[in-house]
Each structure stands twice: as structure tokens, then as C-alpha cells.
Amino acid sequence: MGVKDDLKAALTTAMKARDEVALSALRQALSAISVAETAGAEHVELSDDQVLKVLAAEAKKHHESADAFEQAGRTEKVASERAEAAVLEAHLPAAMSTEELQAIVDAEVAAAAADGATGMKAMGKVVNAVRARAGQSADGAAIAAMVKAALAG
């Protein structure tokens, strides 16, 4: 059973439970997945990794919306957006711990240095290597910040 099938099953469960928050979040996510599948010249079936990327993007949108509502003083919308983000995040793989990510960054910085790439010139190479090893379980901004700190100091 793939991630998309899990989302559809969760949608059915939310319908039966009359859970409006989950229903809204899951419908939006499945809609975004459908849009991604039909965005090109022909319809494609997204892989589980691609579905997870869309799901992560949707969760991030909910967090950004919550932040915007918070700045505007609309607390009722903040709670709603955070709840919808939590529903989507429940279907994402667990985030990698900071310590695990730092270990990968340190290993890739050492590997780049062994290849002769040092300083900020190695940033792109190291970030790409860390992303390849960390996969979907690490935030891109966190990776970039850790790599920059490791290469600078």
C-alpha cells in the first residue's frame, strides 16, 4: 500500500468520523497530488517519494499560513492551520534528529575535504551529498545551515 493509498484510506476514515480538520487537510493534499500528476504533457503516477515531497510542501504551506495568521492576530485560523499541518505530518516519515543530521554533515564535509574541496566552494557538493543520504527526513534549510556552519568553521 503506497502513501497515496494511505491518504485515501485516512480520508475515508475522516469522513466516517466527521473530522472536518482532517477531511480538509487530506482533501487539499490529495488535490495537490492530482495536480502534480497532471501537470505535465501527460498524466503520470507519482512515486511514494514524490508524493511525500508534495505532502511535505502542503504541510509547510499550512505552517506558513499559520505564521501569517498569527502576525495578523487571527488566532482562530492559526489553530486550524496548525491542526491541518499536524494531520499531514502524521503521514510523513519521522524527521531526522539534529545529531543524526550533524553526523552526516560532518562525514560529507570530511569526504569533500579528502577530495580537495574545502571552504564555501564545497557548499553545493556537500549539500547535495547530505540531501542524498538524509532523504525526505531532513529539512533543506537545516541542511544548508549546518553545512555552511561546518564549512565556515
Secondary structure, DSSP 8 states (H G I E B T S, - for coil): --HHHHHHHHHHHHHHHT-HHHHHHHHHHHHHHHHHHTSSSS-----HHHHHHHHHHHHHHHHHHHHHHHHHT-HHHHHHHHHHHHHHHTTS-----HHHHHHHHHHHHHHHHHTT--GGGGHHHHHHHHHHHHGGGS-HHHHHHHHHHHHH-
